[in-house]
Amino acid sequence: MTIYTVNAGDSVNSIAAAYSISPDSIIYNNQLSSPYQLAVGQALLLSTGESPTEKRTIYTNGYAYPFINEFTLTETLPYLTNLSIFSYGFTTTGELVPPPLDDTWMIALAKEAGTAPILTLTPFGPDGMFNNNLITVVVNNMEIQQNLIDNLLEMVSQKGYEGVDIDFEYILAEDRVPFAEFVANVRTAVNALGYPVSVALAPKTSDDQPGLLYGGKDYGLLGAAADNVLLMTYEWGYTYGPPMAVAPINRVREVVDYAITRIPVDKINLGIPNYGYDWPLPYERGVTGARTISNTEAVQIAIDNNVPIQFDEVAMSPFFTYERDGIAHEVWFEDVRSMREKFNLINEYELRGAGYWQIMNLFRANWLLLADTFNIIKQ
């Protein structure tokens, strides 16, 4: 496939004619809406020939909530090895708290597509937020921990899950070792059913990186404890932070460079964001909050406001600014150029695969490029 950057005066028809391809294929690949306007600087994925014959084989995972649109899920499942359903919480006694909406339909669709449904375990408190007190209780009290593991095994068997993903955040530094031991204990139990256990890791660049996100995540211990790991290499640009790329490739590379010194490369999945942010300006810390948008929505905002899309050659990410109702905005998002950089990183380091947070919005061009770049493991 070819990535084409739109120039002034381009149209779908003129690009199609230049590459001797169907206009409909451009519209389909890039989810263009009638009347099929384009933004200068927009990256389009063009189907111009056969896929390469020599491709690495990788694992892929996507997180999704049970309120995902069925069409979006059905369109995405062919490109996923695993579907991590978000999420199951637990109580201070080790009882599981299922997601508020039914997840059985997602499990069924995943199995039909040859995708393994994965139970995602999170330490959510009553307010729906990560609660490190819950983590402390379960990793340090073996009776409660065993009850949680027993309930996990029962739920996996009852609903037909085919693995467990442990996504704990804000782990206290003093729980670093007990948390790794907990992951190892879950792995032993779930492996006995024939299924894997993965763990999500905050994006560290050193052993002693300060901060609540990092102190409780020991890359070496957790890499040994789990079957595989997800590097959460996103959220540099985030809702309450200053405008910047969500996953700048230079920062992502720093995390990978550190991770491979602590974890075997064939256990590492690179985290990839499937979203962007729209910040109102001027940015004021503690006051300004960005709006989360899909990647296709970002492009439509640029088109609607007749502004060009720019590309940061350091972050290797697209961005643009616009003004609406007297308020300036700055938008950062992902396109096929930024995704290609992440795929190149997976190839360069020979990583296990990719994990997407999250797949709630369809980004067809990404999936087509992924399949053009890699062979994807299916059941």
N, C-alpha and C positions, 0 to 999 in steps of 0.2 A: 504494500500500500504506500501511497505518497501523501505527505503532508504539504498542503498548499496554503500560503498566507495571502489573504485577499488584498489586492491593490485597489486604488481609486479607479472607478469605472468598471470594475469587474461585475459580472452577474453570474448566476448559476449556469445560464446557457452559454456564456462566453467561455467560462472555465471548462465546461463539459466539452465544448467544441475543440478547445486547445488540447485536451487530453484524449479526445476520441472516446469519451465515455458517456453514459446516459445521464441526463440531468436528474432523473429520478433517483439514481444511485447516490448522487451528492446530497439530495434532499433527505433520503432515507438514512444514510450513514451519519449525517450531522443533525438529524431531528429538526430540520428547518421548517418554519411555519409559513403558510401563505400570507403575504405575496412573495415570500422567499427573498427578503432583503438581506443584505450582508453588511457587516461592519468592516471598515478598513482595519487591517491588522488581525482579523479573525483567522484562526487556523482551521482548515477543513481537511478531513480525511477522505482521500480519493481512492477508489478501488481501480487500480490501473494495471493489475497483472496478477500472476500467481504468487502465492505465499512462498517464502523461502523453504527449501526442502530440509536444510540443516537448522534445527531449532532445539534449544534446550527444553527439557520437560520439567515443569514446576507444579507445585501445589498452589491453589488459590483459595482464599476464604473471604466471605463477606458477612458483615454484621447487619442484622435487620430486626426491627421491632415487629410485633404481630399486627400492627396497623398498616403495614406496607401495602401498597396497591397490588392486587393480584397480577395485573398485566406486567407491572414493573418487575415483580419477582419472577414471573414465568420467562420474561425476556432475558433476565440476568442469569438464571440458574445454569444454562448450558456452559457458562464460563467459570463456574465455581466447582472446586473439589469439595469444599465444605461450606455450609450455611450456619453461621453462629447466631442463634436466636436469642435476642436480648430482652429480658434476662430473668434469672431466678435469684431472689434474695434469700435471706435466712434470718432466723431469730437468735436471740442470745441462748436458746436451748438447743439450737441445731436443727430446728424445723425449717423446711424449705418454704419459701413464699413465691408461688408461681407468678408469671406476668399477669397483669390485670385482664388481658384479652387472650382468647383461645389461641394456642399455638399448634394444635394438631393438624390444621389444614396446611400449614407451612411445612411441617414434617412430611406429610404425604406428598406434597408437590416436589419437595427436594428429592425424595426417594425415587419418584417417577422420573426425575431428570438425571439420575445417577449421581446425585450430590448428597454427601453425608450430612444429616442434621446434627448440629452440635449444641449441647446445653451450655449456655453461658452463665456462670455463677458470679454474682456481684454482692458486695457487702452493703446493700442498700438499707438505710434506716427507714423509719415511718414517713419521713419527709421525702423519700425517693432520692436522697443524696448519699454519696459514699460516706460510710461511718467507720472510722478507724477503731472505735470502741468495740464494734462487732468483730472486727478482725482480731483485736487483742484477745477477746474472749475465746474465739474458736481456735486460734493457733496455740493457746497456752493451756487450755483445759481439754485433756484427752477424752474425757467422757462426752463432752459436748461435741468435740471434733468427730468422734466415732459415730455419734448419732447423726451428724450432718452427712458424713460419708455414706452411712447406711441409707439415709433418705435419698441421697444422690443416686446410688445404685438402683434403688427401687424406682425412682422417676425415670432414669435412663431405660430400664427394662420395660416399664409400663408404657411409656410413650414412644419407644422405638428410636431414641436418640443413639447416636453412634460416636460419642465422644463428649468430653467436657473441656470447656475453656474457662480458665480462672482469671477474671479481670478485677483485681483488687487494686485500689488506688489510695494514696495518702496513708500508706502503711508506716507506723512509727518505726524509727530507727532501731529501737530496742527489740522490735519484733522481726528484725531482719532474718535471723536464723530460724526461729520458730515458724515463720511464714514459709521459708524454703522447705522445711521439714513437713509442713502441712501439704504443700504441693506434691512432695514425694509420696506421702501417704495416700493422697487422692489418686495419684498415678498408679500406684501398686494395686489399688482396689479396682480402678476402672480398666486397667490393662488386663486384669483377670477376666473381664467380660469380653476382651478382644478389641478394646477401643483405646484411642490415644487421649492424652491430656496435654493441653497447651496452656501457656501463661502469657499474659500481656505485660510488657515492660515499658516503663516510662523512658523517654529518650535520653539516656545518660551518655556522658563523654569521659567520665573518670570514675574510679572507685569511690572517692570521697566527695562526690558532687553534693553541695549543700541544697537543702530544700525538702519540704514535706513530700513532694512527689518522688524523691530519689532515695532517701535514707534507708527505706525498708526494702528496696529492690536490689538484691545482690546478683549481678549478672552471672557470675561464676556458679554460685550455689543454685540459682534457678535454672540455668542452662543445663545443669546436671540433673535437677529434680524432675523436669518436664520432658515430654517427648519432643516438643518443639516450642518456640517462643515467637511472639509478635513484638517487633520494635514499633512502638507508637510514635513513629516519625512524622508527626503533624502537630498542629496547634502552636506553632511559633506565632503566627498570626491567629488571634483568637478573639472571642466576643468582647472582652473588656481590655484587651491589649491595644497597642498602637497599630495603625494600618501597616501590614507587611504580608509577605507570602505565607500561606498556611504551612507549606512544606518546602522551604527553600533548599535546593539541592545541595548547596555547600554545607548547610547545617545538617542535613540528612546524612551526608557522607561522613561527617565527623562522628556521628553516632555509630554508623556501621564500622568505621575504623576502630573504634573502641570495642564494640561488641564482638568482633571476630578475634580479639585477644582473650576473650573470656568464654566464648560459646562456639562450638563447632559450626562452621558455615552451613552444613546440611541440616541444622536445626533452626536456622534463622529465617523468619518471614519479614519482609519489609512492609511496614505500615504505609498505606496510601490513602489520602483523603479524597472523598468524592463530594466536595462541596467548596464553597467560597464564602467570603464575607463582604458586606457593604457597610462601610463606616461613614457616618455623618461627620463633617469637619466643622470647626477645628476639633481635634481629638483632645480630650481632657481626661486624664487618668482618674478612675473612680467615678466618672460621670458618664462618659461616652460608652455606648454599647452598640456593637455591630449587629447587623441582621444577617442570619445565615441564609444563603441562597444556593440553588443548584448551579452547576456549571453552565447548563443551557440557559438558565434564567439570566446569568451574568451577561452572556452574549446578547440576549434580547434587550437588556437594559442599555447596553452600548448602542444597539441599533435604534432603539426608541429615542435616545437622546442625541443621536447623530454624532457620536464621539469615536475616535479611533482607539483600538486596543493596542497597547504597547506590550513589550516583552522585556523583562529584566534579565540581562545576560549573566548575572551573578547568581541570582536565585533561580534562574531558568523557569520563570513563572509569569503568566500574563496579568496585566492590571490596566486600569484606566480610571480617569476621574470624570465627573459630570456634575451638573448643577440642576436641582429641581426645587421649585417653590422657594427659591432664594437660599437654599442650603447646599453647600458643596458636599460631594461624596467621593470616596475613594474605594475602589473595588479590586480585590485580589481573588483569583479563582484558579482552577486547573483546566488545561486544554490538552489536546493530543501532543503538543510539543513538550509540555511539562511532564506528561505521563511517559513519553518516550525516554526522557532523561532518567526517570525512576526505573523503567524497564532496563535501560542500559546499565544501571547500577546493579540490578539483580544479576544480570549476565556477567558483568565485570568481576563481581565478588563470588559468583557461583552460589548464590543464596538458595535456600530451599524453595522460596516462593514469595507470594504477595498476599497481604491481608488488607481489605478495604473497610475503612470506617467512613461511611456506611453506605449501603446500597439502596437507600430509601428513594432516591431519584435516579431515573434511568439516564445513563450516559453512554449511549450506544457506541459512539466513536471510540471511547476508551476500550470497550470490550472487543470490538473488531480489531483494534490495534494490538491488544493483548494476545488474541488468538493468532494474529499474523506474526507475532514475535516469538511466541512460545507454544509448545504442546502442553495442554492442560490435563493433569491427571484426573480421571473420573473413575467411578466405581465400576 
